Amino acid sequence: MMRVLHVIGAMDRGGAETMIMNLYRAMDRTEVQFDFLVHEERECDYDAEILSLGGRIFRAPRFNGVNYYAYRRVFRELFETHPEWLVVHGHIGSSAALYLTEAKRAGRVAIAHSHAQNYMKGLPGLAFKVLSYPTRNIADWFLGCSEEACVDRFGPQVAQGERCFVLRNGIDLSRYAFDDAVRARMREELGVRSDAPVFCHVGRFTEVKNHAFLLDVFSLVKSEMPDAVLLLAGRGELEGEIRRNVDARGLADAVKFLGVRDDICDVLQAADVFLFPSRKEGLAIAVVEAQASGLPGLVSTGVPDVAVVSKGVVHIDLAEGAQRWADLAIDLACGSQAVDRSRGVEEVRASGFGIEESAKWLDGFYRSLASGEDASVKPAVR
């Protein structure tokens, strides 16, 4: 059995972390086992499951620039004491040039994985670009959740080269098949009337997810559909600000903060329309999940085209404005009962987002690296 070390910030229920766990569950763990190096001391959302699946969790301090030498020493000592890791798969970009350098020094295969387009602006964005830039000259292989994510992080030359692949963020489609009974149960649990128009958003409370614009849209929807409800699943540093915004608009009774949940597949079934006004995304796995549940929706053009696979989803620019978004959201809600939501799973499967395909490809990729085969001949998952 080969072991792969995944380096990431924290194994909470974020997009990249959920994708890794989807792959982990689908892998043949008697042949390929995952370990995790996280930059967090607290117990994270997926830690218990990782341990139950046979994985191990190691911890390192967050890189802050001042601890440059100490940070590298942590990885150097870790690789010296754990020769079983043949592959180091890096998901955290800001310090990838450091830990992947140490991985290669120890004779391991180094993979850099891009999960997002770099939306950060100002000094934080500049710092990230400066810190992450050397990675393109250090990693042996490059993966990304979309073409856009590869280009933005690694540059067009690497993205178009034979050492870079797009690996789809696959999901377990069996969990998203629409079921009227699940819909009724979830509405009851959430305290939502069976005939209420329900709008839904899944995403961290961060600037890029654009919750303020989402509330602008929902306020306009609410003025036309008094019984409308908005479900918000996720957590993040801006949650307090968004809660205050909701209160200030007098929407506290209509907006439900669901927090982080392990049953998003069921929450989506309770909704009628999915709203995702993100400023910029590498892929947006939540968009794929919503489509698998058969939800019609509005998705910003900050989401790559590859993630929009359903005819029921409108791909719309944020520049169209909140009123246009609200008008379309109302139209979708009014027509939602006529939508055949059972088609969602097959639409997503046909577009290559099933976890089985992604896991099979990654399993083969890891094995080729461990055996010394030429992995560049393997087709990308596109």
N, C-alpha and C positions, 0 to 999 in steps of 0.2 A: 504494500500500500504506500502511495506517495502522499506527502503532506504539503499543502500550499499555505503560505502565510499571507493573509490579507491585512494590509495596513490601512486604517481608516480612523476618522475622528472619534466616533462613538457609535455603537450598534443600537441606535434608537430607530423609531419607525419613520425614517425619512425615505425619499425615493431611491437613492443609491443603496442604502442599507436593506431596504425591502427587496430590491432586485437581487442583491447578494444572497439573502436568505431564500428567496425563491429558487435560485440556482442550487444552493446548498441542499435544500430539501430534495431536489430532483436528481442530484448526483448519486452515483453508486458509491456510497461512502465506505464500502469494503475495499474499493480500489483507489479512490481519491478523497482525502479528508482535509477539511479546512481548519486552520487556526487563525486567530485574530489578534493583531496588535492595535490597541485602541489608545487614544490620548485622553482618557477620562478615568478618574478613580471610582466614581460612583457606579452602582449597578445600572446597566442600561436595559432598554426594553427587551432586547433579544438575548441577553446574556444567559438566562436560564435555559432557553431552548438550545442555544449553541452548545452548552455543556451536556445537555441531554442527548444531543446528536453525536457526541464524541469529540467535539472541538475543544480547544483550549483558548484561554484569553490571557494575553499578556498586556502590560500597561507601560506607557512611556509618558513623560511630561510633554505638554504642548510646546512646540517650537515658538520662541518669541524673539529670536535674533540674538539676544544677550546670551542664551544658553547654547550657542552654536556648537561648541566643542563637547559639552556635556551631552547634548542631544545625539551627536554622532557616536559618542562613546557608548551610549545605551544600546544602539543598534549593533555596533561592532561586537560588544560583549554578548549580545543576544545571538548573533549569528555564529559566534565562536562556540557557544554552548549548545546550539541546536543545529547540528549538521543535517538533520532529517528534512529540512525545508529545501527542496530543490528549486522551487519557484517562489518568488516574492511578488505579489500582485498589489500594486499601490493605487489607492483610491483617493488619498488626500494629496492635493496638488501643491500646496505652498511649500512643503518640505520634502517633496518627492526627490528632488535632486540630491538631497543629503542621504536619505535612507536607502535609495536605490544605488547610490554610489557605494555605500557600505555593503549592500547585498552583492554587488558585482565584485567587490574586493574579496568577498568570501566565496566567490565562485558560484553564486546563484544566478538563475535567469531572472531578469528584472522586467516587469510589465508595468506600464503606466496606463491608467484607465481614466478617461474623461467622461464625467457624468453630466456636465452642464456647459453652457456657454458662459463666458465670464461677464456677468452683468454689472459687477462692481464698478463704481465710478470714483473719481478723485484719487486721493492718496492710497486708500486700501486697494483699489483696482490696479494702480501702478505698482504697488509693492508686490501684489500677487504675480503680476506679469514678470517682474524682475526676478522674483524668487523661483518661479516655475519654469522660466524660459530654458535654463540649462537641461531640463529633463529630456528635451527632444534630442539631445546629444549624448544622453546617458543610458536611457532605457534600451533594452534589446527589442522589445515589442510594444506596440501601442494598440489600445482598444478604446472605443468610444460608443456611446449609446446612439449616436447619429453622425452623419457626415459633418453636420454643422459643429457638433461638439468636438470632433477630431480636428477640424480646421482651426477652430477658435483656440484650442489649447496647444496643439502641436505644430500649427502652421500648415499651409497647403502642400509643401514639399513632402513632409512626413505623412500627412493624411492621404496623399495620393500614391505613397510608396508601397512596396510589397510587404513591409513589416507592420502595417496598420490595418486593422479590421474594424468593421462595425459589428457589434454584438447587441442584438435586440434585447431590450429589457423584457424578457418573457414573463408571463403570469400563468398561474394555475387556472386555466379557463373553466374547469369544472366547478369552481366556487362561484362563478359569476352568472351562470345560466339563470335567466329570469324565472321567478316562481311567484305566482299570485299569493300563495300562502305566506311566503317569507315577507312579501310586501305588506300584507295585512298585519302580520305579527310585529314587524318593525315600526309601523305607524302607531300601533297601540303602545309599544314600549317607549316611543319617543313623545307620546302625548300629542299626536297629530291626527286630526279628523281624516276619515277615509276619503272625503271628497275635497280636501284642501289642496290647492296647487302648491307643490313643494319644490323649491329650488335648492341646489346642493353645490357645495364647494369643498374640495379636499386639498389641503396644502398647509405648509408651515406659515405661521404669522410672521412673515418677513417682507421687506420692501418689495422684493421681486414678484411676490405673489399678488400684489396690488389690491389688497383688501379694501382700501379706501374707495377705489373706483367701483369695486364690487358693491359696496354699500350705496354708492351713488345710483347704481343701476337698480338695486333692489328697492330703494326708496321710491323710485319712479314706478316700478312694477307694483309696489304696495298701494300706491295711489289709485291704480286702475283695478287691482285685484286685492281688495281689503282682507281676504282670508289667506293671502299668500304667506308661506313660511320659508325661512332660509336656514338650512343646516350648514354649520361650519365645523368641519373635522380637522383637527390638528392642534399644534401648540407652537409657541415661538416667542421671541423677544417683544414683538409688537402686540401681543394678545391683549394686554392691559389697555393700550391705546385704542384698539379696535372695540373693546367692550365699552369704553367711555364714549366712543363715536356712536355706537349703537344706542346707548342711553340718551345721548344728546339729541338724536333724531326721533326719539320716542318709539323705537323699534324693539325694545327689550322683550316684549311678549311675542314677537314674530321671529326673532333670531335665536336659534338654539346652538350654543357652543357645546360640541360633543367631546372635545378633547382628543387624545390619542386613543384609537380603538383598534382591536384586532378583528373586527367584523365589518370593515369598510365595504366588503362585497355585499353584505346585507343592507347596510345603510343606503347604498346606491339604489337598491331595489325599492326603497321607500320613496324615492324622489321622482319627479316628473321631468325636470330640466337640470342639466349640469352647466355650471357657469365657471369659466376658467380664464380670467383676464390677466394672465401673467405677462410681465414685461419681456422676459426672455427665458427660454428653457433649452436644455440640451435635448430632452425628449419629452418629459412629463408623463411618468408612468400612470399617474392618476387619471389622465385623459384616456389612456388605453383601457384602464379598468372600467371607467364609466361607459365607454363604448361597448365593452364586453357585456355589460349588464343591459345593453339595449337602450341606454338613455340618449335622447336627443340633447343637443347642447350648443352653447356658444363658446368658442375657443379662440383666443387671440392669435394673431399672426406671429407673436413671440414664440409660439410652439411650432416646431418644425413640421413641414408637410407630411413627413413619414408617419407621424403620430396620429394623423387624422384619417381614419380608414372607413368611417361610416357616413352614409349619405345623409343621416339625420343630424350631423354636426355641421354648424356654420363656422367657417374659418374667417374671422373678421378682425380688422385693424382696430386698435384702441383709439386711433384718431377719428373713427366714426362717431365717437362720443357716447356718453351714458344714455342719452335719449334713444339713439338708434339701437343700442344694445338692449335697452328695456323693451322697445317695441318688438324686436325679434324674439326676446325671451317670452313675452306674453303670447306671441303667435305660436311658439313652440309648445308652451303650456296648454294652450287651447286645443292644440292638435295632438297632444301626447297620448290621449286614450286611443287614437287610431293607429298608433305606431305598433308594429309587430316587434316587441322587444326580444322575442325568442331568437331573432336572427343575429343578435349582437355577438354571441360567441363565435359563430362561424365566420362573420365578417372579420373579426380580429384574428382568428386562426388562419384564415386565408392570407392575411397580411404578414404572417410570420412571427406573431407575438406569443405563440404558445411556448410555455416553459420547457416542454420536452425537447423542442428543436434547439433552443438556446443552450440547454444543459448538455445535450449530446455533442454539440459543436465544441463547447468549452472543455468537456471531458477529453475529447479527442485532441484538442489543442494542447492541454496540459501533458497528456501522455506523449505526444510527439516531442515536446520540449524535454521531458524526462529521458526519453530514449535517444535523443540526439538526432531525430529525424528532421528534415527540412520542413518546418511548420509553415513556411511561406507559400507552399503549394496548396494549403487548405483553403477552401472557398470561404469568404466572409459570410456571416449570417446577415442577409439584407432583405 
